[in-house]
Amino acid sequence: MNRREFLAAGGATTAMAITARSYGQILGANDRVGLGIIGVGRRGLAVGAGFLADKRTRLTAIADTYDVTRQHVLAQLSSESPEPAAYNAYEDLLARKDVDAVLISTPDHLHVTIARTALAAGKHIYLEKPTLHRWHEKTELVSAAQESKRVLQCGMQQRSGAHYRAAKESFFDNRKLGDVVLVRAVWHDFSWQRRNIADAPKPPGLDWERFLGPAPQVPYEKVRYDSWRYFHDYGNGLLADILTHWVDVAQWMLNDSAAISAYATGGIYNLHDQRDNPDTVSAVIKYNNWNLNFESSVLPLRDDRPSVVFEGTEGRLQIARDGYIFTPRSGDAVRVDTTENLERAHTRNFLDAITQGTQPNAPLEAGVAASVPVLMAVKAYWSKAVVTSLDESA
């Protein structure tokens, strides 16, 4: 694959591709923000493409625990620009003086471990969601961020979407919906989370111990590496992958992040493979004056528009990544469509914060706030009980 295909990797991101000439200009300038990417899998490529579409970025280094993955990325890059350094150990990447900022796009259980080290090394951080894998990580991450005084952007890209920001101002700040008492959030059909993966020996170039990090030390299994989202040790399944985004939108729009209680139920209803995270889940998060009802399945259920729906006494707003529909209690509906690339918008905001001193749209406080109801729901799912608070086990 060529460099343009790299920029379009990691999902349906063809619009991110830029010309080889402009890409060379990005990496050829000396006054750009030196970027290191830690974890160059699907999300690393997708978010990295957003960065590389901005001419202020210079890709300096990558790090990944699997040499084949590193070589694959380098093969896409090496023919058209200076080749970034490639490392197995992220500590080696962080030691480079020409790395100003890092994208952390590793499995969830490694987020805080790496983020703390990056902050101590003086790097700005774009931290993929979820911000926290376990609640006990909060104190150490917040402390590290306060000490470093570096920019930390959490990967909740809706916060940089122009139509999301316009909707907040138009419908919530001006109370056009009246009293919102119900929020419904739905997103289904994730093909990459329902693959059958045959077992195979550990590749010689895969650093399994480094992949495990703080997780329980277990023998290598191919499915645990290739589909780590199946396992509670490395990720919290749909509640972390999807609820994090939608609960953040709801809390942001309603200016309320004080979840009172959470309950979640579901199970492995169809995909009886080695996974332990559910393939289908429902959750209810209670706030002071409203509920958030969440439904998600990795199964191929019909899902015309993954979205968050706000039900108010004066109207209804359905907002998704491609726009929104406002239906007032009386009168005609208003529809706004958009093709804005949220990865580009969010990485641009992060770069603005570094180069211009503006505030990131999804600071650490927002990432932690979104983690609270998610981790309450995770605890509720595994304990089979209503959860009203979090402790070090969550």
N, C-alpha and C positions, 0 to 999 in steps of 0.2 A: 504494500500500500504506500501511497505517497503522503506528503505532509498534509495536503488538504483533506485526505481521508481520515488522517489522525484527528484533525479538528472536528470532524463530523462523527467521531466514534462515541460509544457509550450511550447510544439511544438514537432517537430520531432528531438529530442535531445538525442536519445538512445545512441549515441556514447559517450555522456558525463558521462554515468553511470560508476561508479568505484566500486571496491569491498568493502564490508562492513569492511573488515580488514583495507584496506588503508584509508577508510573514518574515521575509529576510530583513526588511527594514526594522521590524519589531526587535528581532534578536541582534541586529547589528549596532544598535545605539548603545552608548555607554552610560547614558543618564536615565536608563529605565529602572523600574523596580525589579530587582533580581528575585525571581520566583523559584522556590523549590517545591516539588510535589511529592508528598509522602503517601504512597499507595496509588499505583497507576492502573487500577482496575476500571470497571465500568464508570463509576462516579468520578474517579480521578480524571479520566479522559473527558467526560462531559463538562465538568466544571473547569478543568484545565483549558478546554476549548474556549470557554467564555473569557478566561484571562488572556489567552493568546490572540483573541480577536481585538484586544485593546493594545494600541501601539506603545503604551507606557510600560508594557510587560516584557521582560527578558527572561526566558526560561534558562535557569542556571544549572539545576540539578534535579535528579529524580531519585527516589529510594523505594525499594520494594523487596519483600522477603523472597521473591522467586526470580531467579536469574532469567528464565525464559520470558517472563513478563517484561523485565527491564530491556532485554535484547530486542523484543518485539517493538517496543516504543522507540528505541534508538534507531532501529532499522527504518522506521517511518520518518525520522527526523534528520538523519545524518547527511542526506544527499543535498540539502538545500540551505543549511545554516550551521553555525558552530554547534557542535554536538554537546549537549549538557552532560555533566558528570553523572555517573550512575553508581548507586551504592546499595548494598544489602542493609546496612545499619543506618537508620535515620540519624543517629548521633553524628555520623561522618558528614552527612548533608548539613546538619545544623552548625557544624564547626566551620563551615565556609563563610568567609567574610563577604563574599559577593551574593549571598542569599539574604535578602532583606525581609522577605515574607514567605510563609509556607502555607500551602493548601494541605490540610490533613484529611485524607479521604480513605482511611483505613477501615477495617471492621470496627464496629462500635466500641467493643471492649478495650480498644487501644487508644481511643480518643483522648482521654484525660491524661494518661501516662505520657503520651507524646506531646500534648499541648503544654503540660507543665515544663517539660524539658525544653521545648521551643521558646517558651516565655523566658525561662532562665537564660537562654542563649541570646536574648534580645531580639527575637524575631516577631514581626506582626503575624497574626494567625487568621486564616479563614478556616473555620472548624465545621466540617460537615455535621449535619444533625444525625442523631440526637446529641445534644451537648453533653448529657450525662448518661452513662450506661447503668450506673448504680448510684443511689442517693448519697452514699458516704463519700463520693468523689467531689461533691459540691464544695465543701470547705477548702480543700486543697487547691482546686482550680480557681476559685474566687480569690484566694490569698495570693496565688501565683500571678494572676492578672493584675491585682492591685499593686504588687511589688514591681512588676515589669513596666507598667504604664505604656504598654504597646497596644495597638489597635487589635481588637478581637471581634471578628464578624462571625456570627453563627449562620449555618447554611439553611436558613429559612427564607428562600428567595422571593416568596410572595411579598415580603415587606418592601421590596424594591420595585414591585410592579406598579406602573403608573395608574392602571385602572383600579388596583386595590387601594392605593392611596387616595385616588379621587373618590372612590366609593365611601371610604371612611369619612372624608370631609363632607360629602354630599348627603349621605344617609344616616350616619351615626352621630357626627358632631352636631348636625342640625336636627336630629331626632325625627327624620321623615318616616321611620318605621314605627314610631310610637314606642310602646314598651315591648321589648323583645323578651319572650319567655321561653321559646324553644329554638334550639339550633340543631340542625340535622346535617351530619357529615357522612358522605359515602364515597368509597373508591374500591373498585374490584379489578380483578383480572390482571395478574402479574405472572407472565409466562416464565420469566427467569427464576421464579420461586416455586415452580412445579416440575422441575426437570428430574428425570431418573438418571442417577449418576452411578455408573458401575465402579466398583472398588478397583484400586490399582496400587502398586507400591509407591512409596514416597519418591518423587523425583530427586536426584542427587543435589540439584541446585536450589531446592526449597528449604529455607530455614524454618523448620516447624516449631522449634522452641521459641524463636523470636515472634512467630505468628501467634503463639499461645499467650505470650506475655504474662499478664497477671491472672489469666484464666486457669482453671484446673489443668494440671499437667496430665495429658492422656496420650495414648499412642496415636500415631497418624492414621487418619481415615480420609480418603479422597473427598468424600461428601462434606466433611467438616471444613475443608479448605475451599472447595469449589462452590459450596452453597452454605456458607457460614450463617446466613440469615435464618436457616432452619433451626438453629440451636440457641437456646436461652443463654448459654455461656458466653456467646459472642454478640448476640443482638436480642432485642425484645420483640422480634417479629413485627406483625402489622401494627401493633400498638406504638412501637417506636418509629417504624418506617413511614406510616401514613398518619396516624393520629397526631404525631408531633406537628406536622404541617397544619392540619385542619384546626387543632385546638389553639395553635398559635394565632391563626387568622381570627378565630372567634374571640379570644382574649384581647387581642389587639383592637379589634373593631369595637368591642363593648367596654374597653378600658377596665377590665375585671379579670384578674388572674388569681382570685382567692377561691380556689376549689374547696368545697366543703366535704364532699364525699365522692367515692367512685365505686362502681361495680362493673365487672366484666365477666362475660361468659362466652363459651365457644368450644372449639375442639378440633381434633383432626378427624374431619367428617368424610374425607374422600382420599386424601393422599397418605396412604398407610405405608410410608417409607421410613427412613431413619430419623425424621425430624421429631423434635419435641415441642416446638412452637406451633400454635394452632394454624390450620389452614383457613379457618373462618372464625371471626370474632365480632362480638357486639359489646359496647360499653356505654354506660350512662355516667356522666360527670355532673354533679349538682353544684351550682353556685348559689349565691344568696337569693337571686330573683329569676334564675333561668337554668335550664338543663341543656346539656349537649348530649345528643344521641349519636353514636358512631357505629357504623357498620362497614366491615371490610372482609373480603375473601380473596385469596390468591387464585381461586378457581375461575374459569372463564364464564362468569356471570355477565349478563348484559349490563353495560355500564355506559349509557349514552353520554353522560357528562359528570365526571368526578368533580364534586363541588361541595361547598358549604352553603346551607340554606338557613337564612334568618327569618323566623316567623314573628312578626310584630303586630301589635294591635291596629296599626295604621298601614301596614303593607308587608310585602314579602320580598326578600332579596336573595337570589341565587347567584353566588359568585364562584367562578372557576378560573383556571389559568388562561382561558381564552376569552374572558369577558364576564359580563353580568347581565341579569335580567331583573329589573325592579317592577313589581306589580303592586300598585297602590290599592288600598281598600276600595276605592272607586276611581274610575278613570282608566286610561290606556296604559299598557305596559311599556316600559322603556328598556331597550336592549342596546348594549354596547359590546362590540366585538373588538378583539385585539390580536395581533400576531407578535407582540413584543416578546423577545427572548429573555426570559427571567434570569437565566444563568448570566447572560451578558450584563443585564441591569444590576444584578447583585454584586458581581465581581467589579463592575465599574464603580459602584458605591464604595466598595472596600478600598479600591485604589484611590478614590477621591479622599477617603479618610486618611490614607497614608500621605498622599502628596499635597493635599490642600488643608488638612487639619479639620475637616468636617466630621460629623458624627456618623458612625455606621448605623444603617437602618435596623440591623438585628444584633445589638450588642449582647454581651454576656448575660446581662440581667434578663433579657427576653428569652435567651436560650434556656436559662435555669427555670424561668417561669413556665415555659412550655414543657419542661421535663417533669414538673411537679404532678400535674394530672395524669401524664403518661405513666409515671412510675407508680402512682396510686392505682391506676387501672391494671398495670402489670402485677402488682402485689395482690390486687383483688382477684385477678384471674387465677393465680397460682394458689391462693389461700381459700378460694371459693367463699369469700366473705366481703361484706361492705368495708371499705377502707376509708378512714377519716384522717389519717396522719401517716407520715413516713418516718422510718427509723433507719439505722445503719444497715439493716438487712435488705432494704428495698432497692 
